[in-house]
Amino acid sequence: MKQKSYDGMPTLYLVPTPIGNLEDITYRAITILKSVDVIFAEDTRVTRELLNKFDIKKKLISSHLYNENNNQEKEIEYLEDNKNIAIVSDRGTPVISDPGYILVKEAISKGYNVVCLPGPTALIPALVMSGLGDGPFTFYGFLNSKESKRKKELEALKDHKFTLIFYEAPHRLLKTMQNIKEIFGNREIAIVREISKKYEEVIRGKVETIISKLENIKGEIVIVVEGNKEEKDFSDLSIMDHINIYLKEGKNSKEAIKLVAKDRHLAKSEVYNIYHKKEE
């Protein structure tokens, strides 16, 4: 399915909103919010404050994680009536650790245009300010709120070579940092909070050092963690034991074979043959 974004078809716009300083909104975001027929908002009270700031008067429909499914029919009714819709979350870009995905999928499935404006999101400023590399990175979003599941997620990420970016709530920050220390080791890290606001703060250093200084951290928090820089020595492992390490981490056999071949600088076919010979 090919989309021509500006062909005049009814459109669902995803409009990023400021994560702190209201002056970060773009001219285009204001123009779109003024032009659409209705706005689906994560919290109508928060969005109303933003609209009042820029003298925008529009109908708002509450659309958050717990009622988004129920809003699909409403959304399609507007689009079928040749009306344009905007989706906004409280702060940042919809769908990025925020509601919006269900409405996006529904609009796409019915053949309507979906257009996302560029704009504010917390992960990019946090990464740039962290000082933890200018290369590839992985944005993970929120780790699980349950510690047992959170630790499993971290276990699956501990050998990841790229810089990792997480969002976290203030009341879970200390425990999450302790979990990172336990599973990742004492890596370089940055905690970036309240981006673009008066009390913006960046705390950089080793995990262990930062944990010792954490006290009454509040606000919107991004954790940036350096990737795994250790070069592992697999020479003492048999190829099957090496494959089993990745299988235990949750990789399927195809992924495990590919990773082992890369680690050992072998042809995938060689590792594949050893694995399947063992299975016979």
C-alpha positions in Angstrom: 0.0 0.0 0.0 1.5 3.3 -1.1 0.7 6.6 0.7 0.9 10.0 -0.9 0.8 12.0 2.2 -0.4 15.3 0.7 -3.0 14.1 -1.9 -5.9 15.7 -0.2 -7.2 12.5 1.4 -8.5 12.7 5.0 -5.5 12.5 7.3 -4.5 11.4 10.8 -1.8 13.7 12.0 0.6 12.8 14.8 1.6 16.1 16.4 4.6 16.2 18.8 4.1 18.5 21.8 6.7 20.2 24.0 8.3 17.9 26.7 8.8 20.9 28.9 9.3 24.4 27.5 6.2 25.3 25.5 8.3 27.4 23.2 9.6 24.2 21.7 6.4 23.7 19.7 6.9 24.2 15.9 5.1 26.6 13.7 3.8 23.7 11.7 2.4 21.9 14.8 0.4 25.0 15.6 -0.8 25.3 12.1 -2.0 21.7 12.0 -3.6 21.9 15.4 -5.5 24.9 14.2 -6.6 23.3 10.9 -7.8 19.8 12.0 -11.4 19.1 12.9 -10.8 17.3 16.1 -7.9 16.4 18.5 -7.5 13.1 20.2 -5.6 13.9 23.4 -4.0 11.7 26.1 -5.1 14.1 28.8 -7.6 16.8 27.7 -6.7 19.0 30.6 -3.0 19.0 29.7 -3.8 19.6 26.0 -6.2 22.4 26.8 -3.4 24.3 28.6 -1.3 24.0 25.5 -4.1 25.1 23.1 -5.0 28.1 25.3 -1.3 29.2 25.2 -1.6 29.4 21.4 -5.2 30.5 21.2 -6.4 27.3 19.5 -10.0 26.3 20.0 -10.8 22.7 19.0 -12.9 19.8 20.1 -10.9 17.4 22.2 -11.6 13.7 22.7 -9.9 11.8 25.5 -7.7 9.0 24.1 -5.3 7.2 26.4 -3.9 3.7 26.9 -7.1 2.5 28.6 -9.7 3.7 26.1 -7.9 3.8 22.8 -9.5 0.6 21.6 -12.9 2.1 22.1 -12.0 5.2 20.0 -11.3 3.4 16.8 -14.8 3.6 15.6 -15.0 7.4 16.4 -11.8 8.0 14.6 -13.0 6.2 11.4 -16.3 8.1 11.5 -14.4 11.4 11.3 -12.2 10.2 8.5 -15.1 8.8 6.6 -16.8 12.2 6.9 -13.7 13.7 5.2 -12.4 15.3 8.4 -8.8 15.6 9.5 -7.7 14.4 13.0 -4.7 15.2 15.2 -3.4 12.9 17.9 -1.3 14.4 20.7 0.1 12.9 23.9 0.8 15.0 27.1 4.4 15.5 26.1 6.6 14.4 23.2 5.7 12.3 20.1 2.6 10.1 20.1 3.3 6.3 19.9 6.9 6.7 21.4 6.1 5.3 24.9 2.8 7.1 24.6 -0.7 6.3 23.2 -1.6 6.5 19.5 -0.4 3.2 18.0 -3.9 1.6 17.9 -5.4 4.6 16.2 -2.5 4.7 13.7 -2.9 1.0 12.8 -6.7 1.4 12.4 -6.3 4.4 10.1 -3.7 2.7 8.0 -5.9 -0.5 7.7 -8.7 1.6 6.3 -6.5 3.3 3.7 -6.3 6.8 5.3 -3.2 8.9 5.3 -1.1 9.0 8.5 1.4 11.8 8.8 3.8 12.4 11.7 5.3 15.8 12.2 8.9 16.1 13.3 9.3 17.6 16.8 10.0 17.1 20.5 11.0 13.8 22.0 13.0 13.2 25.1 15.3 10.5 23.9 17.4 12.5 21.4 18.3 15.4 23.6 19.2 12.9 26.4 21.4 10.9 24.1 23.2 14.0 22.8 23.8 15.5 26.3 24.9 12.2 27.8 28.3 12.2 26.1 28.0 8.4 25.6 28.7 8.2 21.9 27.7 9.4 18.5 27.2 6.0 17.0 24.3 3.5 16.8 21.9 3.5 19.7 18.8 1.5 20.8 15.8 3.2 22.3 14.0 0.8 24.7 11.5 3.0 26.4 10.1 1.9 29.8 11.4 -1.3 31.4 8.8 -3.4 33.1 7.5 -2.1 36.4 7.8 -5.6 38.0 11.4 -6.2 39.1 11.5 -9.9 38.1 10.5 -9.0 34.5 12.7 -5.9 34.4 15.7 -8.0 35.3 14.9 -10.5 32.5 14.7 -7.6 30.1 18.1 -6.3 31.2 19.6 -9.8 31.0 18.5 -9.9 27.3 20.2 -6.5 26.7 23.4 -6.9 28.7 25.6 -8.0 25.7 24.1 -5.2 23.4 27.0 -3.2 21.9 25.0 0.0 21.2 24.2 2.8 23.7 20.9 2.0 25.4 18.2 4.6 26.2 15.4 4.0 28.8 12.6 6.0 30.2 11.9 5.6 34.0 9.5 6.9 36.6 11.1 8.7 39.7 9.8 6.2 42.2 11.4 3.3 40.4 14.7 5.0 39.5 16.9 3.8 42.4 15.7 0.1 42.0 16.2 0.2 38.3 19.7 1.6 38.7 20.5 -1.2 41.2 19.2 -3.7 38.7 21.4 -2.2 35.9 24.5 -2.4 38.2 23.7 -6.0 39.1 23.3 -7.2 35.5 25.3 -4.7 33.4 28.1 -4.0 35.8 29.6 -0.6 36.6 29.1 1.0 33.3 29.2 4.7 32.3 25.7 6.2 32.5 23.8 9.4 32.3 20.5 10.4 34.0 18.9 13.2 32.2 15.8 14.8 33.7 13.4 17.6 33.2 14.6 18.2 29.6 14.1 21.9 28.4 12.6 22.9 31.8 14.1 25.3 34.4 15.4 22.4 36.5 17.0 20.4 33.7 19.8 18.3 35.0 22.3 15.8 33.7 24.0 13.4 36.1 27.0 11.5 34.5 29.3 8.9 35.8 29.6 5.2 36.7 26.5 3.5 37.8 27.9 2.8 41.3 28.8 6.5 41.8 25.5 7.7 40.6 23.5 5.3 42.9 25.4 6.7 45.9 24.3 10.2 45.0 20.6 9.6 44.1 18.3 11.5 46.4 14.8 12.8 45.8 15.1 12.7 42.0 11.9 14.0 40.5 10.4 14.7 37.1 10.6 13.2 33.6 13.7 10.9 33.5 15.8 9.4 30.7 18.5 6.9 31.5 21.4 6.6 28.9 23.7 3.6 29.3 26.9 2.8 27.4 26.8 -0.4 25.4 28.8 -3.5 26.3 32.4 -2.8 25.5 33.8 -6.1 26.7 35.3 -8.4 24.2 34.3 -11.9 25.2 36.6 -14.9 24.9 34.7 -18.0 23.7 37.7 -20.1 23.0 37.0 -22.3 26.1 33.5 -23.1 24.9 32.4 -25.7 22.5 30.3 -24.5 19.6 27.2 -26.1 21.1 27.8 -24.6 24.5 28.2 -21.2 22.8 24.9 -21.7 20.9 23.2 -22.7 24.2 24.2 -19.3 25.8 22.2 -17.5 23.2 19.3 -20.0 23.3 19.0 -19.4 27.1 18.9 -15.7 26.4 15.7 -16.3 24.4 17.2 -16.2 20.9 15.8 -18.8 18.4 18.2 -21.3 16.8 18.6 -19.3 13.6 19.6 -16.1 15.6 21.9 -18.1 17.9 23.7 -19.8 14.9 24.2 -16.4 13.2 25.6 -14.8 16.4 28.0 -17.7 17.1 29.3 -17.6 13.5 29.9 -13.9 14.0 31.6 -14.3 17.4 33.9 -17.0 16.1 34.5 -15.7 12.6 33.1 -18.9 11.1 30.7 -19.6 8.2 27.1 -19.8 9.3 26.9 -23.1 7.4 29.6 -24.6 9.6 27.8 -23.7 12.8 24.5 -24.8 11.4 25.8 -28.2 10.6 27.2 -28.7 14.1 23.9 -27.6 15.6 21.8 -29.9 13.5 24.1 -32.8 13.8 23.7 -32.5 17.6 19.9 -32.6 17.2 19.9 -35.8 15.2 
